[in-house]
Amino acid sequence: MPLNVVYGAQRGDEGKGRFVDKLAEEHDIVARFNGGNNAGHTVVLPDGRDLALHQMPSGIAHDHIVNVMGNGVLVNPEKLVEEIASIEERDIEVGEHNLKISSGAHLILPHHIYADRIREASVERQGSTGSGIAPVAADKAMRSGVRTEMINYDLNGLFEMICHGLKAQRYERRVLGLEAINEIDVAKEFVDTAKKLGSYLTDTTVYINQELSKSKPARVLAEGAQAFLLDVDHGMWPFTTSTNTTTGGVCTGLGVAPHYIEYKTGVVKAVQSHVGGGPFVTEIHDPEILEPLHGDMSTIDAEKGTTTGRTRRLGYLDIAQIRRALMVNGGNYRHNLAVAKLDWVPRFGPIVKVCVEYDYQGQAHDIAPASAHALKQCKPVYEEIPTWEENIQDVRYFEDLPKNAQKYIHFIEEETGVHVEMIGVGPQRDQVIER
């Protein structure tokens, strides 16, 4: 069972990229199984520079890793070509030897992005990143989308489909006051850019399964984008993304059988955050608490979205919600947690609140409901935990943490029944405690 999974156990922005980057050292393949360029993972390179990734798997900074974008990923060629260029500017090689894109992944086309803009400019806006994710997922479900294989097999058909899609939106764009465009020029530019990805396309399902079936199997790390509460089936619908963010999405998004999955690592952040709309039971509204929690907006670990740049909504750690994420993603069987931003807990003050259950219409619930409508009616039930004053960014062994920091981690373990395997104590690549 040589396949391990890293997924977000909260609302996104938990710091999955840095833990994937850490775990990549002991794997051979890092594979993205869902999402598109609406995701944002930040990796800190050995020289201290940060690398913002949106579609590229977070193993790209490791020379020995083959990075795979599975069939469950939604590919924006224009953004991916830009991303590859930004990676290469940091002297990281990207080629057919270390990047493989599924020929069955769906393409985000220009009219998908405009469809997002049209919706966000109307009364039906949902706080989307404007990346075209929902429209391309809708076309995929309606069997009217385009897969990446078309780049190598039918560029003329791709060009015509884009032109048709954009022309069909002329009236809506004009009514909403969006910019006028030349559909032919937009389509031509898109096709010319998409061609640059042709050499990376392959049947990644066959590739991964062959690697997993070897006498000495490759070690595969499946990297999830977004997070549990944004899962289209198990999240706080309709305030979700349009793909499966759970471990179940690994099987469909990569084309691998469930028995290959060994360990699951759910990533949680001590300062829970969210970008966009939707109910947030433990959200903090006090500006005196929020200011230190948001941090210096010029730093890598500031609480702003990697993709959107928007200031994040922040809240207290929510154990009731984490319990649901753990339940759906594998219970306590071969399941670990990674906790990010332990070093930020003292910013809450001498005491930090942690939600241990919900009060829903006068009844106690230790597992969060899935419904966004029910979540809106939930009230958090808190326990207060003492924090610490020491700076822990140089700590690398759990036993060297302040006693209250150790108690904080033990509290999470006791409440969830799952071992905390990794702890982030700073934004740099080596600022991780492994247990």
N, C-alpha and C positions, 0 to 999 in steps of 0.2 A: 504494500500500500504506500507508494512513494509520492503521493500528491498531498500537499498541505495547502491550506486556504487562509488568507488574511481578508477579513471583511470589517466593515464599520458597524459597530454595535449600537450606535446612537443615531445622530441626525446628519452625519457628514462632518468633514473637516476635523476628524479625530487625530490625524497624523499617521494615516495608514502608510503613506509613501515612505516615511523614514523607517518604519518597522519592516516593510518589504525590502527596502535597501539593506537593512541589517541582516535579515534572514537570507537574502540572496547569496551571501557569502558561502552558504552551505547547500545551495541548489544549483541546478544546471539550466533550468528553464524558468522564466517568469512569464506568466500568461495572464493577460487581461481577458475577462470573460463577459463583461457587460459595460454599458454606458458609452458615452462619446466624449467629445471635447468639452462637455459641460462639467466634467470632473476636473479636479485640480489636486495633484500630489506634488509636494515639494521635497526634493532630495538635497541634502547638503554634501558637497563633494569634499574629498580629503583636504583640499587646499582652503576650505572654508566658504567657497562660493556656493550660492544656492542655485538649484536647477529646477525650474517650474515645469512640470509635466502635465499634459492634459489627455493625450491619447496614448502616448508611448508608455509601455510598462516600466515600472520603477527599477528594473534590473539593468537598465541601459548603461549605468555608470560602472558596471563590472565587466571586465574584458572576457570572462569565461561564460557569461550568460547569453543564451539565446532568448530573445524577447518575442513573444507571440501575442498577436491581437486576434482573438478567436472570433467565431462566427456570431457570437452574441454582442460584439462591439459594433457601434454605429460610427462609421468612418467619415470624417470631413477631410477630403484630400487637400484642400487649400490650407487648412490649419495644420494638418500633419506635415506637409512639406515645409511649412514655416518652422514647425517644432523641430524637425530633423536638422534644419539649417542652424537653429539656435543651439542644438546639442553639439553639432560639429564645430561651432565657433568656440566651444569649450574644450576642443581637442579630443572629443570622444567620437570614435569611429562608428558610423552607422552604415551597414551594408547587408547584402543578402545573407551573410553568414550569421548575423546576430539580430536580424529583424525579419519576421515572417508574418504576413497579414493574410487572414482567411479569405479565400476567394468567395466564401459564402456570407461574408459580412455585408451589411447594407450601407449604401452610400447616403450621406447627407447632401442633398442637392440644393442649389441656390433658392429654389422656390420653397423648400422646407424652411429655410431660415427666414425668408420673407413671410411665410405663413405664421411663424412665431411672432414676428414683429407686428403683423396685422392683428393677431389675437391680443398681444400685450398693449396695443394702442386702442383697444376696444373695451367695452364694459366687461368682457369675459376674461380679462387679464388674470393671470395666476402667479405672477412673480417669477416667470421663467427666466433662465439665463439667456434666452434668445438664440440658442444654439441649433434650433431646428429638431430637437430630440423627439418631442411629441409628434410632430407631423411625419417624420420619417418612420417612427414606430407605427403610426396609424396606417401609412402606406404599406408597411411590411405586413400588418395584419390583414389588410385588404388585398394583398397579393398584387399590388400595383407599384411596388418600389423597384429599386435597382440594386443589384448586388455588385460587389467590387469586380467580379469576374468580367463584367461588361467592359471594363477598362481595356482588357486584352482581346476581347472578342468582337465588340460592336461599338466603336467610338462614334460612328455616325448616328446610331440609334440613341446613344447617350446624349449627344448634342441635340437631337430633335426632341427628346423627352424634356430636357431642361427648357428649351425654347417654348414648348407647349405649356409647361407648368407655369412659367413666368408670365406668358401672355394671358393666361387665364386669370391672373391676379391683377391685371391692369386697373380694373374698375375699383376694387377694394383699396389698392394702394393710393389711387387718386382721391377717393372719398376721405381717407384717413390722413391725407396730407403727407404721405411718405414720398421719398425722392423718386423722380422719374428715372428709369433705367433703359439702356439699350439691351434688350433681351439677347440679341445675337452676340453682342460683345461679351456679355456676362457668361453665356454658354460656351463661347469659344475659349475664354480665359480659363474656365473651369476644366474643360476637356484637356487643354494644354498642360495644366497643372496635374491633373489626375494621371496622365500618362507617365509621369515621373515615378509613380508607385507601382507600375506594372511588374517590375522585376522582383518585387517583394511578395507578390501574390502567390499563394500555394494552398493546397488542401491541408490546412493546419490540423484538422481532425485526424487524418491519417498520420501526419507527422508526430503528433503528441502520443497517439496510441502505439505507434511503433516504438517510440522512445520508452514508453512505460512498460512495454512487453519484452524488452531485452533481458537477457540473462542477468545483466547488471543494469537494472532500470535507471533511467534518468530521474533525478529529483526535481519535481515540478512544484513551483509555488504559484498558486492561483491568486491573482490580485483583484479584489473587488473595487469598483468605483461607487461613489455615493455611499449610502449606508442603509441599515435595516429599516428605519422609519420611512425611508424613501422608496422602499420596494413596492412595485406596482400591485402586487398581490397581498403582501403582508404589512405594508406600511400604512401611514395615516392618510389613506386615499380620501379625497382626490389630490392632496398636497404631496404628491409623490413624483418620482421620475417615471420613465416609461419602460424600464427594463427591470430584470430581477437582480437584486443586490445581495441575495442570501446565498448560502452554500448550495442550495438547490439550483441556483443559476449557473454554478460551475459545470454541472453535467450537461445542461442544454447549451450553455454559452461556449463550451470547449468541445463538446461531443465526446465526453468520457463517461465511463460507467461509475456509479456511486461507490463500488467496492474499492476503487483506487484511493479514495479520500482517507487520509490517515489522521492528521491533526487539523483542528480549526482554531484560529486565533482571532478572537473578537477584540477590536481596538476601541477603547473608551478614553475619553479625555476628562480630566478632573474639572475643567471648566467647560461644561457642556455648551455647545454653540449650534447656531442654525442660521442659514441665509435663506430668505424667502418667507412665504406665508405658511400658515398652518398653526394648530394649537401647540402650545409650549407650556406644559404644566408647571415646570419649576423656573420659568423665566424670571429674571431679575430686572426690576425697573428703577431701582434706586441709583441715581447717577453717581453718588459717592462710592458705591461698590463697583459700578460698571467701569469707571474711569481707570483704576489700576488694573482691572481684569482685561480691558481691551489692549493695554500696553502701548508702547511707542509704535505708531503706525509706520515708521520707517524701517522697522526691524523685521526679520524673517518670521518670528513667532507672534507677530501682532494678530489680533483677532479680526482679520478681514479676509474675505474670500479670495482664494488663489486664482480662481477663474474670473469672478465678477469684480473683485476689488471692493465689494460692498462691506460695510461694517456689519459684523455678525451680531445677532441676538444671542445673549448669554443667559445661562441658567445654572442652577445647582445640580450636582450629580444626582441622577435619577435611577435608583436601584430597581424600582418596579418596572421601568421600561427596559433596563438591561436584562432582567429576568426573562422577559418575553423574547428578546433577541436571542438569548442563549437557548431558550426552549426550541425555537424554530430552526436555529442553526446547528443543533446537535446535542442539546442538553449538556450534561457534565461528562459525557464519554469522549475521551481524547480531545478535550476542549480546554483552551487556555485563554487568559485575558492579557492584553497589553494595556498599560495605563500610561497615557501621555500627560505631560505638564504637571507632574507631581510638584515640581519646583514652584508652580504658581499658586499652590493652595494657601500659603501664608498671606497672599494678597487679599483673601477674604477677611482677614483680621484674626484675632485670637481664637475665634470659634468659626467653624464652617458647618453649614447645614447640609445634610444629605437626605434625600427623599427615600424612605424605606417602603412606603405603600401609598395608595390613593384612597381618598374618601370620595366615593361615587354615590351620590344621592343617599348619603347617610350610611352606606355600607363600606367596609374596608376591603380593598383589593390589593393583594401583594404582587399581582401581575397586571401590568397595564393593559387596558382594552386596546383593540386594534382600530376601532372606529374613530375617525376624527371628530364625529359628532359627540361620542361619549367622552373623548379626551377633553373637549371644551367644558364639560360639566364636572371634571375631576378636580379635586383639591389635593395638594401634596401634604403628606404627613411626614414631618421631619424629625430626625435625630441630630443633635448637635455634637460635634467632635472637636476637641482642641487641636489647634494647629501648632506650628513651631516657628522659631525665629531664624534658625540657621540657614545659610545658603547651601543648598545640596547639589549644586551643579557639578562639583568635582567628585562627588561620591560615585563609586563604581561597584560597591558591594552592599548588599541589603543590610547586613549587620552594622554597617557604618552610618546608616541613616539615623537621624534623631528618633528617639523612642516613639514620639507622637506620629512621625511619618510612617514608621513601621506599623503602628496601631491602625493608621488610616488604611493601609493596604490590607492588613489582616481583617479589618471590618468589611471591606469589599468582598474578600474571600468568604467570610462567614455568611454574609447576606446572599451571595450568589451561589455558593457551593462550588466555585470554579477557581482554580489556581491562577494567580497573577504571575506570569512567566517573565515579562519584560516591563520595565518602568522607565519612562522618559524623564530625565532630570534637567534637560536643556535642549536647545535646538540643534546643536552640533552633532555630527555623525556618531561620535564616540560617547555622547552623553546618554547612555542607556545602561541600566542595571539589568543583567541577565541572571535569573535564579535557576 
